[in-house]
């Protein structure tokens, strides 16, 4: 099964769980509005169960959707963040409904964990307008519900460089470095045009080699009215390209 198929299957499961939850809760609410009285403890526990299955599945799917590559699709991830916003709003209503019958449940209503539904909260905070998720956060706070996802965005993804890319960078760096060494030996006094090419090859060789070395180098330089900012291997290239040791020695 491909990642795309896994996402589609998960979305279908979400719809099934939502339908089961709403289908059971709707007649219970309509009966209360028309006839009054309290729902039975069995009905409340069933609503609690179906609601937990629905909300928990979406929360888990948010965590795995990034692994499936779904976040790379801007339209999908924005739409799913809006879905998370609606689900979180429904969760507030769900909790308040059960709390209103706490006397019937008599301590059988568990309090949400401090990190409950933090993934969905992070989704809304990351992909929706600020005023929209802040209003939702305020609703959670006013109803004494956990807001860990709104307060803590979580760690950034670690992008692991493929092995082939590291090997290719090392080979390119070594070949370019050897080429520069030979050129310097056979052309000790290059022309300005030749030196321009040598410096470009040398900068490329160091940058390709630096790409396999852990850590980051930040470079910021102003060059002929241009502001240059670079990180990592590109920073090495910029640093070597802009720096001219022979000119520094001659000065």
C-alpha positions in Angstrom: 0.0 0.0 0.0 1.4 3.4 -1.0 1.5 6.4 1.4 -1.2 8.1 -0.7 -3.5 5.1 -0.3 -2.8 5.0 3.4 -3.8 8.6 3.8 -7.0 8.0 1.8 -7.8 4.9 3.9 -7.3 6.9 7.1 -9.6 9.7 5.9 -12.3 7.1 5.1 -11.9 5.7 8.6 -12.3 9.1 10.1 -15.6 9.6 8.2 -16.8 6.2 9.5 -16.0 7.0 13.1 -17.6 10.5 12.8 -20.8 9.0 11.3 -21.0 6.4 14.1 -20.5 9.1 16.8 -23.0 11.6 15.3 -25.6 8.9 14.5 -25.6 7.6 18.0 -25.6 11.1 19.7 -28.2 12.8 17.5 -31.3 10.8 18.6 -30.2 11.1 22.2 -30.0 14.9 22.0 -33.3 15.1 20.1 -35.0 13.0 22.7 -33.7 15.2 25.5 -34.9 18.4 23.7 -38.3 17.0 23.0 -39.0 15.0 26.1 -36.6 16.3 28.7 -35.1 14.2 31.4 -31.5 12.8 31.6 -29.9 10.3 29.3 -29.1 6.9 30.8 -25.7 6.0 32.1 -25.4 3.5 29.2 -26.1 6.2 26.6 -23.5 8.6 28.2 -20.9 5.9 28.3 -21.6 4.9 24.7 -21.3 8.6 23.6 -18.0 8.8 25.6 -16.7 5.7 23.9 -17.6 6.7 20.4 -16.3 10.2 20.9 -13.0 9.0 22.2 -12.6 6.6 19.3 -13.3 9.4 16.8 -11.1 12.1 18.4 -8.2 9.7 19.3 -8.0 8.3 15.8 -7.7 11.8 14.2 -5.1 12.7 16.8 -3.1 9.6 16.0 -3.5 10.3 12.2 -2.1 13.8 12.6 1.1 12.3 14.1 1.5 9.7 11.2 0.4 12.0 8.4 3.8 13.7 8.3 5.5 10.3 7.9 3.2 9.5 5.0 4.3 12.7 3.2 0.9 14.3 3.3 2.2 17.6 4.7 4.1 18.2 1.4 0.7 18.9 -0.3 -0.1 22.5 0.8 -3.8 22.3 -0.1 -4.3 19.0 1.7 -2.5 20.1 4.9 -4.4 23.4 5.0 -7.7 21.6 4.6 -6.8 19.0 7.2 -5.8 21.8 9.6 -9.3 23.2 9.1 -10.7 19.8 9.8 -8.6 19.6 13.0 -10.0 23.0 14.0 -13.6 21.7 13.6 -12.8 18.5 15.4 -11.3 20.3 18.4 -14.4 22.6 18.5 -16.6 19.5 18.5 -14.4 18.0 21.3 -15.2 21.1 23.5 -18.9 20.5 23.0 -18.5 16.8 23.6 -16.7 17.4 26.9 -19.2 20.0 28.1 -22.1 17.6 27.2 -20.6 14.8 29.3 -19.7 17.2 32.2 -23.3 18.4 32.3 -24.2 14.9 33.3 -21.4 14.3 35.8 -24.0 13.5 38.4 -25.1 10.5 36.3 -21.6 9.3 35.5 -20.6 9.7 39.1 -16.8 9.9 38.7 -16.7 7.7 35.5 -15.7 10.7 33.3 -11.9 10.7 33.0 -10.2 14.1 32.9 -8.3 14.7 29.7 -4.5 14.3 29.9 -2.5 17.5 29.9 -1.2 16.6 26.4 -4.5 15.5 25.1 -5.0 16.3 21.4 -1.8 18.3 21.2 -1.1 17.2 17.7 -4.3 18.6 16.4 -3.7 21.8 18.2 -0.2 22.1 16.7 -1.7 21.6 13.2 -4.2 24.4 13.7 -1.5 26.7 15.0 1.0 25.9 12.2 -1.3 26.1 9.2 -4.3 28.3 10.1 -4.5 32.1 10.6 -3.3 33.3 14.0 -6.7 34.8 15.1 -8.4 31.5 14.3 -6.3 29.2 16.4 -6.0 31.8 19.2 -9.7 31.9 19.5 -9.8 28.1 19.7 -7.1 28.2 22.3 -9.1 30.7 24.3 -12.1 28.4 24.1 -10.1 25.5 25.5 -8.7 27.6 28.3 -12.2 28.9 29.3 -13.4 25.3 29.5 -10.4 24.1 31.5 -9.2 21.9 28.8 -5.5 21.1 28.0 -3.7 23.5 25.6 -0.2 21.9 25.4 -0.3 21.9 21.6 -1.0 25.6 21.5 1.8 26.4 23.9 4.5 24.1 22.6 5.1 23.7 18.8 7.3 20.6 19.1 10.6 19.8 17.6 11.4 20.4 14.0 11.7 17.5 11.6 15.2 16.0 11.1 16.0 15.7 7.4 18.4 12.9 7.0 20.7 13.2 4.0 20.6 10.1 1.8 23.8 8.0 1.8 24.3 8.3 -2.0 24.2 12.1 -1.7 27.0 12.0 0.9 29.1 9.7 -1.2 28.5 11.8 -4.4 29.5 15.0 -2.5 32.7 13.5 -1.3 33.6 12.2 -4.7 32.9 15.5 -6.4 34.8 17.4 -3.7 37.9 15.1 -4.0 37.9 15.2 -7.9 37.5 19.0 -7.9 40.3 19.4 -5.3 42.6 17.2 -7.3 41.8 19.2 -10.4 42.6 22.5 -8.7 45.9 21.1 -7.3 47.0 20.0 -10.8 46.0 23.3 -12.3 47.9 25.3 -9.6 51.0 23.1 -10.3 50.9 23.5 -14.1 49.5 27.1 -14.2 51.3 28.9 -11.3 50.5 32.3 -12.6 46.9 32.2 -14.0 45.2 35.0 -15.8 42.3 36.8 -14.2 39.9 34.7 -16.2 41.6 31.4 -15.2 41.8 32.5 -11.5 38.1 33.2 -11.6 37.5 29.6 -12.8 40.0 28.1 -10.3 38.3 29.9 -7.4 34.9 28.7 -8.5 36.1 25.1 -8.7 37.9 25.4 -5.3 34.8 26.8 -3.7 32.7 24.0 -5.1 35.1 21.3 -4.0 35.1 22.6 -0.4 31.3 23.0 -0.4 30.8 19.4 -1.7 33.1 18.1 1.0 31.6 20.2 3.8 28.2 18.8 3.0 29.1 15.5 4.6 30.4 17.2 7.8 27.9 17.5 10.7 27.0 21.0 11.9 26.1 24.3 10.3 28.0 27.4 9.3 26.1 30.7 8.9 27.5 33.4 6.7 26.2 36.9 6.1 28.0 39.2 3.7 27.3 42.5 1.8 28.9 42.4 -1.6 28.4 45.1 -4.2 25.0 46.2 -2.8 23.9 42.6 -2.5 23.2 41.0 0.9 24.1 37.3 1.0 22.9 34.9 3.7 23.9 31.2 3.5 24.0 28.1 5.7 25.8 24.8 5.6 27.6 23.8 2.4 26.4 26.9 0.5 27.9 29.0 3.3 31.3 27.4 2.6 31.0 28.1 -1.1 30.1 31.8 -0.4 32.9 32.2 2.1 35.5 30.8 -0.3 34.1 32.6 -3.4 34.1 36.0 -1.8 37.5 35.6 0.0 40.5 36.2 -2.1 43.7 35.1 -0.1 46.3 36.4 -2.7 44.6 39.8 -2.7 44.7 39.8 1.2 48.4 38.8 1.2 49.2 41.4 -1.4 47.6 44.2 0.6 
